[in-house]
Amino acid sequence: MFFGGIVKNSLIDYPGKISCVLFVSGCNFECPYCHNPGLVKGKGQSDVLSEDNAVDFLESRKGFLDGVVISGGEPTLKSDLSSFCERVKNLGYPVKLDTNGSRPQAIKELVDRGLVDYIAMDIKTDPNRYSPFITANCNPDAILSSINIIMESGFPYEFRTTCVRPVVDEEAIANISRLIKGAMLYVLQCFHSKDVLYPDFFKDRRLYYNELDIMHLKAIAEPMVKRAFVR
């Protein structure tokens, strides 16, 4: 397993922990607002960090780091994800997984084997609207299955939606909120236009939600979940 990037210590990626963030290259989605375009396109996966190098680094940071985040790209595309998580757990670190939820069986394997401790799943929009905004081919049932697996896992988790027009609107937030009814945490993320995957997608469009608008979206979600906030 190779990684296309690393943040050696972070105070914001794993709630309540000082974490190392490892970024996997390659993704099966092409979100136009993605802020890791190099990772999506699979660049650099062999020239940044090997699995053994990552494990050696984590070994050297014992006593300083509190956890490890595996992000991307999309980690569940990697066939050796479980074995790597097992190595990290054997070092004594809790593992947080960032995922787009497109591969529920991979998530289920990690959950069933106790190889994750926290899961953050991005719900891009109403699953029935992933095409054409997110990918040409998306099975909404896979997204729904991942939601159910995560909510029934017994592990801490969060769902996240990046609020950007025209991908997300009031109807999308309402539909997502119904799908995750009773969820521990739903985070609405603000859109940042710097270094996105497809900048031309947003050309001459009204992209941003202002503070009042995004608080209105939060108000739509709040009755359906245990906690909602804007990040």
CORRA-V731186 format. One record per backbone hydrogen bond with DSSP energy under -1.0 kcal/mol. NH is the residue of the N-H (numbers start at 1). CO is the residue of the C=O. E is the energy in kcal/mol with one decimal. If there is no record, write none. Layout:
nh = <NH,NH>
co = <CO,CO>
e = <E,E>
This chain:
nh = <3,4,7,10,17,19,20,21,22,23,24,26,27,30,34,40,41,42,43,49,51,54,55,56,57,58,59,60,62,64,65,66,67,68,69,70,71,74,77,78,81,84,85,86,87,88,89,90,92,93,96,97,98,99,107,108,109,110,111,112,113,114,115,117,118,119,120,121,122,123,129,130,134,135,142,143,144,145,146,147,148,149,150,151,152,153,158,159,160,161,163,165,168,173,174,175,176,177,178,179,180,181,182,183,186,187,188,189,197,198,201,202,203,205,207,214,215,216,217,218,219,220,221,222,224,226,229,231>
co = <49,23,21,19,14,10,67,7,69,5,71,39,40,134,31,36,37,39,38,3,1,50,51,52,53,54,55,56,59,61,61,18,18,94,20,96,22,26,74,75,78,80,81,82,83,84,85,86,89,88,68,118,70,120,103,104,105,106,107,108,109,111,110,95,95,156,97,158,99,160,126,127,130,130,139,139,140,141,142,143,144,145,146,147,148,150,119,185,121,187,189,207,164,169,170,171,172,173,174,175,176,178,224,180,227,159,229,161,34,32,198,199,200,202,205,210,211,212,213,214,215,216,217,218,221,183,186,188>
e = <-2.8,-2.4,-2.5,-2.1,-2.5,-2.5,-1.7,-2.6,-3.1,-2.6,-2.5,-4.0,-1.1,-2.7,-2.0,-2.0,-1.8,-1.3,-2.3,-1.3,-1.3,-2.4,-2.5,-2.5,-2.3,-2.5,-2.5,-1.9,-1.1,-2.3,-2.2,-3.8,-1.3,-2.3,-3.2,-2.8,-3.1,-2.5,-1.5,-2.1,-1.5,-1.9,-2.8,-2.2,-1.7,-2.3,-2.7,-2.2,-1.7,-1.6,-3.0,-2.5,-2.6,-2.5,-1.6,-2.8,-2.2,-1.7,-2.4,-3.3,-2.0,-1.2,-2.8,-3.3,-1.4,-1.6,-3.1,-2.5,-2.4,-3.1,-3.4,-1.1,-4.1,-1.4,-1.4,-1.1,-2.3,-2.6,-2.2,-2.1,-2.2,-2.6,-2.6,-2.5,-1.9,-1.1,-2.1,-2.1,-2.3,-2.3,-3.1,-2.2,-2.4,-2.3,-2.4,-2.4,-2.8,-2.5,-1.6,-1.8,-1.8,-1.2,-3.5,-2.4,-2.2,-3.1,-2.5,-2.9,-1.0,-2.1,-1.5,-1.2,-1.1,-2.0,-1.0,-2.6,-1.8,-1.5,-1.9,-2.1,-1.9,-1.5,-1.6,-2.4,-2.0,-2.9,-1.7,-2.7>
